[in-house]
Structures are given as C-alpha cells and as structure tokens.
Amino acid sequence: MATSSWEDVAATAQKYRDASISLLDPPVPDLPQNLSKNVTDVPKQLLTTDEVLITETAPEALVKSLASGKLTSTVVIHAFLRRAGLAQKLTNCITELLPKEALSRAKYLDDYYDQHKSPIGPLHGLPISVKEHIGMKGKGLNCAFVSWWDHKAEVDSHVLKILWRAGCVFYARTNQPQTLMHLETSNNLYGVTVNPYNRELTSGGSSGGEGALLGLRGSCLGIGSDIGGSIRSPSANCGLYGLRPSSYRVPVEGWIGTMAAQEGIIGVMGPLSTSLEGVKLFMKTVLSAKPWLEEPSCLPMPWMDQESHLPTSRGQKLRVAVLWSDEVVKPHPPIIRALSEVARKLQELPEVEVTWWKPHKHDEAWEIIASLYFVNGAKEDMDAMSASGEPLRPLTKFIIQENPHVKHQSIEEVWYWTSRRERYRREYAEVWNKTATGTGPNGEPEGMIDVILAPVGPGAAPPLGHAKYWGYTSQWNLLDYPALVFPVSKVDPEVDSIDEGYEPMNEQDKFNFHLYEPERYRDAPVSLQLIGRRYEDEKVVEALEFIQDRIGLPFTTFV
C-alpha cells in the first residue's frame, strides 16, 4: 500500500464505488426528502413499473421467464442494476457495481438465446450479487482492510466459475465489516451498512451488504460466507432466506481473509435469497458441477433431493424441537412470539410432533469457539489494520481486544481447544441421540428429533453498534450443523411489550434485556432458523418446505 493516509484511501475507495454507479443510464433517481426509518417502499416510488415487477420476482420465477424467452437478460440486469444503485443510496451496501461487465454478459446471453432458442444453463441470465471478499478476477479484493485496498484477485473464485458456466450474471459486489468478524457491517473504507426496514438498526454481518441489498430487492440471490453467523445474521435481520451449509460442501477456493488456513472453525460459503427456492437453486447448481473434482477438500456429495429425507414420507411424524432459550441470553419478546406462533401452528398438524430442546452447555460452546477464532492472537488482523493506521471499529475492539479468549496460543494449546471442540461435538451428538424413540437392527438410534427450531439471535436486528451476542448462530458453527434462516413476521410495538418483571441471568443477558424498547425495533423483520445434524442440509431445506407449505410462512408481507 502506498503511503497515503487511511482517510485518503477510503475517499478513493468511495469515489471508485460512486463512479461505478454513475455509469447507470438513466441515472439512479434522487431520494425524496425526509426519509422514514423504513425505506423498503422507496424503490416502488422511484423505479418504473416494469423494474419493480422484475426485481420483486423470485429467482426461480426469473429463471423460468429467462429460459422461455419471456424476459431478456438485458432487461432483467438493467432493472437490478438500477435497484441496486438505489439500495446503495438508501443503505450503503455496495462496494462496486459492474454495469459494463454485466450488460455485456447479458447481451452475450441474449444473443446466445436468439441463436439457439434455448438457455445456456440453469441460471441463464439470472443476476447474482457477491460479497466483496469472494474473489472476482481483476477486481479489488480488500476484505474491508484499508491496507488491502490495492489488492486484486488473480482468478475468479471457484464458486463464481461454476455459477458463470451455469449462465448467471454478476453485477454487484457488497459491503462487509472490518476483519469480517462482526455481526454488523462497518468498516473504514465504506462506512456503515444499515437495515432497510429500520435504518437505525443493523443489516447484520458479516454479509450485511448482501442482506441490505436483498432486503431492498436490489438482488434476488447473493453469495455470503459464515464462520459465526455471517449468512444467517443478515438474512434474519433483513427478512430473507439464508443457508449456512455443512462444511466442505460449497467450494471456497478464491476467497480471502485473515488466518485463511486455520482449521479450528471452518468457514463456509452459502446463499442468501428472497425465496427458499432460491437457496435450493444455488445449492443444486453448485453441487451438480462436482466441485470436489477441482477442489479436493470438498466432499463428493451431490445435492440429494431426489427422494424425501423426512419421516412423513414413511408415514411417521416430523419431530421438531423448539429451543426457547440457550439459557445464557433470553430472546426478546418478538422472537418468543415468533417461536410460539410457529410452534402452535405446528402442534395443530397431525403429521408433526413438537417438543422442547434443552440446550447443552451453550456457554461452554462459546468459550470453545471464541478460543479457536484467533489462535494467533489476531496478529494478522491487527497487522492489516496497523499497516494503514486505520482505527479499530467498535465491534472490532469488542471481538478482539475485549474478548478474554483472544490470545496467541502455542501448538499444544491449539490441540487442547481442538480436543475440547471434538468432545463437545460428541456430547451434543449424544444429547440428540437420546431423543430416539427406538433402535435399528444394528442398535443405532431411530426416531430422533428431525430438526431444531431456534432463534437466530437474542432479538431482531440490533441497534447499530450493539450486535454483541453470537451464541444463537456460532453454536451451530462449532457443531458444524446446517442452519437455515427464514422470515416469520415483524416487530409490532403494540404487541411485543417489555417483560417488566424479568430478572437477567448474567451481564450479557442484562445488556440484551436493556436493549429492547419496542418502538426502537419497529418494522424489524423477525426470523427463525431450522437446524439439522451435520450433512443433513437437504433434510433441513425439505423440512422448511414442508413447514412453510403447511402453516403459511411468512405470516406477514415483507416487500
């Protein structure tokens, strides 16, 4: 990095981003004065009827219209570029738009369709947005560090190659937090990304640029990453569907981050989408390309949805266990209401059994995972920030400097925490196995709980700067369980009143309890997640399909 001040580099980054948006023709409309906190209706006021219709169409419907010739890729990409540019003005979610590249690609696809009268692949013409630290050949790759601003990707990430061959169009790159280790999105290059449903709340992190962009329907399908909640937090905060797959299913070669070779807690890539079918479309497309042939760390495991994974297909009940609290931090009233409403409706279904999930040492789980996140004492992160002189953002200080588990560890200490991780995983497996209702021919447990229904966080989207509790998402990273977020409702201050008589269990619980003021969270999406056992990703997705169809989720309209 040159000797420019970090402020000058940030100004250059923002100028570059703004220049990419200025290439749109016609330009992005000016915003109305006196914007409300909830800006999700603004695009309908400023875009054309056709642009609104296209951008609010689910990805599975878009690919059908593109494959049939009803829509051209050029028309679709133009609409999403315009809405993405508007989303940037409203939430600060974009690091770079790609209008030249995207429209050139769209023209190529349209010409291909005109010549062959068929799509080039299953994603023909579909716009896909991409989190910035996922490498795109020739483009910047800064990972939200000022000192990395001039780094460029030498090749496309493996997952981008697969999606490109399937016919998609990359058109937007999105914001992320300093260090990638926040459940918010805040950095010194681009600033803070806010929530489109309430701009005083966070869009989540670390894939928060994706969350805000999709929340405003400036995208219908995006790619994020998750090592502690970074797909699920923004999905939940912005009313979206998001899957944290089991490890080594989606290829990750070509992304960047500090401590890239650590194996204590495996980061994953996965989809965020405006629909559940969008999540399936992403997973099926990526895994049908057999990524394990090029990236040997990937499991040779295609997306297996040809047959049902649910016990209902065998005439047995779907068993759903509700995690009401992790017994460390109690969820806010809107989350409890969502759990109660979903559980009540499930209890009314004859093909579903609802029970209670008792958390197993979730406080210990955080101690283990927090000890495995920064085994070099966060030296690489601190070096990357000190190289430019940029200050630590508040949540960077929280997760590194104020985190008692961050220290430089010896090899023996890393082994110790790794063995603690494995022991904890065995304990949790035993807890799950004990839910069995019978045994198989070889003595294996049968009839166990199928999925856990749980909060995604201890509240809806937190106020900016206050996302300090990771336990409801990082728990499943430690166990490497697939977790799928889905929207349920919105915060309603008239209904979701404070539990005045509640006595917090500890300091973390006290902090979270005092965050909740009903009016402060007005309009914030309320989401939940389904969790399955390791490598039961398909079962989790199918379970949500089943539940969503039977009880009519979500219970309110989002956009």
Summary of the structure (lengths in Angstrom):
residues: 559
radius of gyration: 22.5
end to end distance: 42.1
largest distance: 69.3
contacts: 2093
relative contact order: 0.12
helix: 41%
strand: 15%
